Amino acid sequence: MEEITGGHRLLLDDCEVGELAVRFDDQPAQNLLAWALETLGERVAVCSSLQAESLVLLDMAWRIDPRVRVFTVDTGRLPQETYDLIDRVRERYGVEFEVLHPDAEQLARLTTRHGPNLFYKSVPQRLLCCEVRKVEPLRRKLVDLDGWITGLRREHWPTRSNIRKIDVDHDHDGILKLSPLADWIHEDVWEYIRNNDVPTHALYAEGYTSIGCACCTRPTQPGEDPRAGRWWWERGAPKECGMHCALETGGFEHELDALLDDVARGRQPQS
């Protein structure tokens, strides 16, 4: 374990975290949240997409410690209902919702080079858009944390089927990544919401089962996978944006590097 008391930096190695994962795997989500809030204090925060799972976690964490930190990424393309929900959550819990935004220069160069709707053109360009609008803001935020709390569940999608309730996030400098609801099923989430009067997204009532950017999300039909409404025009691509797993396609990484290099050097984007 690496601990820097002056800077409140706490990093656990894979062996230590593996032991914790075993310890908490069959315990209630609240136990892991209580451990995280006590151990990491202000150096841990709930990452909220404003979807059902992350609001369940916020409700749980707030009941343990009303000072809990929570942040979300505003991509600039979210549905109005998402912004409305942020206001409702602020009023309900009295928390300061930390809202992250894409870097303005990166975003300007991205849209100048590829247009505002590049995500419809190809999977690599969609991933590039997600990287600039979502992953980069998240990466900048996590530099200042020792852990982040997510609403990931194993039931969500095949890429999430083996997630542990606590893990080392090697994509973000070895901080802790906590998924207290990993073993929950859909019914568990909504039972908690009903029992605790947790605010929910208005688009659920319109048939949405997974909600992201307005341009990249649609309602799902009965019998469809809950994430079928995300990037529905793609075939055979992962239903992921890269926030929760590193996505390597062999193409978009080079484009991203070039884009970021342009910003660093102050060059004009090439068409």
Residue pairs with C-beta under 8 A, 6 or more apart in sequence:
1 10
1 11
1 12
1 13
1 16
2 9
2 10
2 11
3 9
3 10
3 11
4 10
8 41
8 42
8 43
8 146
9 43
9 146
10 39
10 40
10 43
10 146
11 146
11 174
11 175
12 20
12 168
12 176
13 168
14 168
17 166
17 167
17 168
17 176
20 166
21 164
21 165
21 166
21 167
24 31
24 32
24 35
24 165
24 166
25 164
25 165
25 183
29 57
29 60
29 180
29 181
29 184
30 60
30 64
30 180
32 165
32 166
32 178
32 180
33 57
33 60
33 61
33 64
33 149
33 178
33 180
34 64
36 44
36 147
36 149
36 176
36 178
37 44
37 61
37 64
37 65
37 68
40 146
40 147
40 176
42 67
42 69
43 144
43 145
43 146
43 147
44 69
44 145
44 146
44 147
44 148
44 149
44 176
44 178
45 68
45 69
45 70
45 71
45 98
45 145
45 148
45 149
46 54
46 57
46 58
46 61
46 68
46 69
46 70
46 71
46 148
46 149
47 54
47 70
47 71
47 72
47 138
47 148
47 149
47 150
47 151
48 54
48 55
48 57
48 58
48 70
48 71
48 72
48 89
48 97
48 151
49 72
49 151
49 211
49 212
50 72
50 82
50 85
50 86
50 89
50 201
50 211
51 151
51 201
51 210
51 211
52 151
52 189
52 190
52 193
52 198
52 200
52 201
52 204
53 151
53 152
53 153
53 181
53 184
53 189
54 150
54 151
55 89
55 193
55 198
55 199
55 200
56 151
56 181
56 189
56 192
56 193
56 198
57 149
57 150
57 151
57 180
57 181
58 68
58 70
58 89
58 93
58 95
59 93
59 192
59 196
59 198
60 180
61 68
61 70
61 149
62 68
62 93
62 95
66 93
66 94
66 95
68 95
69 95
69 96
69 98
70 95
70 97
70 98
71 97
71 98
71 99
71 100
71 141
72 86
72 97
72 98
72 99
72 100
73 99
73 100
73 101
73 133
73 134
73 137
73 138
73 243
74 99
74 100
74 101
75 102
75 133
75 134
75 213
76 101
76 102
76 107
76 133
77 133
77 213
77 214
77 215
77 216
78 213
78 214
79 203
79 211
79 213
79 214
79 217
81 201
81 202
81 203
82 201
82 211
84 202
85 199
85 200
85 201
85 202
86 97
86 99
88 199
89 95
89 97
89 199
90 96
90 97
92 199
98 141
100 137
100 138
100 140
100 141
101 137
102 132
102 133
102 134
102 136
102 137
103 132
103 136
103 137
103 263
105 263
106 132
106 136
106 259
106 260
106 263
107 132
107 133
109 259
109 262
109 263
109 269
110 118
110 128
110 129
110 132
110 259
111 118
112 269
112 271
113 259
113 269
113 270
113 271
114 121
114 125
114 128
117 215
118 125
118 126
118 128
118 129
119 125
119 126
119 129
119 130
119 215
119 216
119 231
120 126
120 233
123 234
123 237
123 249
124 249
124 251
124 252
124 255
125 252
125 255
126 216
126 231
126 234
126 237
127 241
127 242
127 247
127 249
127 252
128 252
128 255
128 256
128 259
130 241
130 242
130 243
131 242
131 252
131 256
132 256
132 259
133 213
134 241
134 242
134 243
135 241
135 242
135 243
138 243
139 172
142 148
142 169
142 172
142 173
142 175
143 172
143 173
145 175
146 175
146 176
147 175
147 176
147 177
147 178
148 169
148 172
148 175
148 176
148 177
148 178
149 178
149 179
149 180
150 177
150 178
150 179
150 244
151 179
151 181
152 160
152 163
152 179
152 181
152 182
152 244
153 160
153 179
153 181
153 182
153 183
153 184
153 185
153 189
154 160
154 161
154 162
154 163
154 182
154 183
155 184
155 185
155 186
156 226
156 227
157 225
157 227
157 238
157 239
157 240
159 238
159 239
159 240
159 245
160 244
163 179
163 182
164 179
164 182
165 178
165 179
165 180
165 182
165 183
166 176
166 177
166 178
166 179
167 176
167 177
167 179
168 174
168 175
168 176
168 177
169 175
169 176
169 177
171 245
171 246
181 188
181 189
186 226
192 198
193 200
201 208
201 211
203 211
203 219
204 211
206 219
207 219
207 220
207 221
208 217
208 218
208 219
208 220
208 229
209 219
209 220
209 224
209 226
209 227
209 228
209 229
210 217
210 220
210 226
210 227
210 229
210 230
211 217
212 230
212 241
216 230
216 231
217 229
217 230
218 229
218 232
219 229
220 226
220 228
220 229
221 228
227 239
228 239
230 239
231 237
231 239
238 245
238 247
240 247
259 269
261 267
262 268
262 269
